[in-house]
Amino acid sequence: MAKKVTKKLKLIIPGGKAVPGQALGPALGQAGINIGEFVKRFNEETKTRVGEKVPTIIEVFDDRTYKMTYKTEPASGMILKAIKAEAGSGKNKLVKAGKITKAQIREIAEKKMVDLNANDIEAAMRIIEGSARSMGVEVVK
């Protein structure tokens, strides 16, 4: 018989550097997950992704076991890395946070393609361009 999912958690955790602190403790504790075991397993599985934020979906089953699924880094984080900035612009129409090229957009779109709702790379690029514009990043040729 298949296990029944009792809870589904969606968390964004720094890759390879999870700590049982204020962000994780309450969420995992309420779901009945052993926090120490989770942190050890998460850090081991994401040690190659240190420096990026890892969106993680945790499905908790009725017997308190769980399954973790990792997504790609958020597009906003990838865009900020590409333009070497700390944050986007708070006033995206007036103040620009930086510039990003079509080649960089394509590279980000190729990495994000598995998580995006797009049929081809051009559609994925338009999604990433929209994210960049909303952050105040100018898209150049």
Secondary structure per residue as TSV (DSSP state, phi and psi in degrees):
chain	resnum	aa	ss	phi	psi
A	1	M	-	360.0	139.5
A	2	A	-	-72.1	146.6
A	3	K	-	-73.1	146.4
A	4	K	-	-95.8	130.3
A	5	V	E	-77.8	122.5
A	6	T	E	-98.3	-29.7
A	7	K	E	-145.4	150.5
A	8	K	E	-131.3	116.7
A	9	L	E	-107.6	139.7
A	10	K	E	-120.8	112.7
A	11	L	E	-127.8	151.8
A	12	I	E	-115.0	115.5
A	13	I	E	-125.0	140.3
A	14	P	E	-61.8	128.3
A	15	G	T	-60.1	126.8
A	16	G	T	71.5	2.7
A	17	K	-	-132.4	34.3
A	18	A	-	-70.8	139.8
A	19	V	-	-130.4	146.9
A	20	P	S	-77.6	62.2
A	21	G	S	-105.2	-151.4
A	22	Q	T	-66.4	-30.9
A	23	A	T	-74.5	-44.8
A	24	L	T	-88.7	-39.8
A	25	G	H	-48.5	-59.5
A	26	P	H	-63.0	-41.4
A	27	A	H	-64.2	-44.8
A	28	L	H	-75.3	-36.6
A	29	G	H	-62.7	-42.0
A	30	Q	H	-66.0	-28.1
A	31	A	H	-84.7	-6.7
A	32	G	T	81.6	25.1
A	33	I	-	-96.2	136.8
A	34	N	-	-67.8	113.1
A	35	I	H	-65.7	-43.6
A	36	G	H	-61.4	-44.4
A	37	E	H	-64.5	-41.3
A	38	F	H	-61.7	-48.6
A	39	V	H	-60.5	-44.5
A	40	K	H	-61.8	-46.6
A	41	R	H	-65.9	-44.1
A	42	F	H	-61.8	-47.8
A	43	N	H	-62.1	-37.9
A	44	E	H	-66.6	-42.9
A	45	E	H	-76.4	-21.0
A	46	T	T	-114.8	19.4
A	47	K	G	-63.9	-21.9
A	48	T	G	-82.8	-7.1
A	49	R	G	-111.8	29.7
A	50	V	T	-64.4	135.3
A	51	G	T	99.3	-6.9
A	52	E	S	-123.0	156.6
A	53	K	E	-88.0	128.7
A	54	V	E	-107.7	108.6
A	55	P	E	-66.8	125.6
A	56	T	E	-126.2	130.6
A	57	I	E	-107.2	123.6
A	58	I	E	-114.4	118.9
A	59	E	E	-101.5	117.5
A	60	V	E	-99.2	128.1
A	61	F	E	-94.9	168.0
A	62	D	T	-64.1	-22.1
A	63	D	T	-93.6	16.3
A	64	R	S	69.4	12.2
A	65	T	-	-84.3	166.6
A	66	Y	E	-148.9	158.2
A	67	K	E	-124.6	132.3
A	68	M	E	-109.3	136.5
A	69	T	E	-123.2	130.6
A	70	Y	E	-105.7	137.3
A	71	K	-	-105.5	172.7
A	72	T	-	-76.4	160.9
A	73	E	-	-56.9	146.1
A	74	P	-	-56.7	145.5
A	75	A	H	-58.3	-37.3
A	76	S	H	-61.4	-39.8
A	77	G	H	-65.3	-40.2
A	78	M	H	-66.2	-39.5
A	79	I	H	-64.9	-44.5
A	80	L	H	-62.3	-38.0
A	81	K	H	-65.1	-40.1
A	82	A	H	-64.4	-37.2
A	83	I	H	-94.6	1.0
A	84	K	T	55.3	54.6
A	85	A	-	-126.8	158.6
A	86	E	S	-83.6	-35.7
A	87	A	S	-152.2	162.5
A	88	G	-	-79.1	-178.1
A	89	S	-	-85.9	138.3
A	90	G	S	-74.8	-22.8
A	91	K	S	-123.6	80.8
A	92	N	T	-62.5	-25.7
A	93	K	T	-80.5	-32.6
A	94	L	T	-96.3	-44.0
A	95	V	S	-116.3	125.9
A	96	K	-	-95.1	138.3
A	97	A	-	-85.3	-19.8
A	98	G	E	164.0	-170.6
A	99	K	E	-126.1	145.4
A	100	I	E	-133.4	141.2
A	101	T	E	-90.5	163.2
A	102	K	H	-61.6	-34.2
A	103	A	H	-64.7	-41.3
A	104	Q	H	-67.3	-38.0
A	105	I	H	-61.3	-45.4
A	106	R	H	-61.2	-43.0
A	107	E	H	-61.0	-44.5
A	108	I	H	-65.2	-42.9
A	109	A	H	-62.4	-37.8
A	110	E	H	-65.6	-38.9
A	111	K	H	-69.2	-38.3
A	112	K	H	-85.5	-7.3
A	113	M	T	-52.5	-37.4
A	114	V	T	-66.1	-27.3
A	115	D	T	-100.1	-9.7
A	116	L	S	-91.3	154.9
A	117	N	-	-94.4	69.1
A	118	A	-	-136.1	145.5
A	119	N	S	-86.4	-29.0
A	120	D	S	-141.7	175.3
A	121	I	H	-68.2	-32.1
A	122	E	H	-64.9	-42.2
A	123	A	H	-64.2	-40.4
A	124	A	H	-63.5	-39.0
A	125	M	H	-63.8	-38.5
A	126	R	H	-65.1	-37.4
A	127	I	H	-63.1	-46.6
A	128	I	H	-65.4	-39.9
A	129	E	H	-61.3	-41.0
A	130	G	H	-62.5	-41.1
A	131	S	H	-63.1	-42.1
A	132	A	H	-63.4	-46.3
A	133	R	H	-61.8	-39.6
A	134	S	H	-68.8	-19.7
A	135	M	T	-89.8	-2.8
A	136	G	T	84.8	24.5
A	137	V	E	-102.1	127.1
A	138	E	E	-82.9	132.1
A	139	V	E	-94.6	120.5
A	140	V	E	-117.1	163.1
A	141	K	-	-69.8	360.0
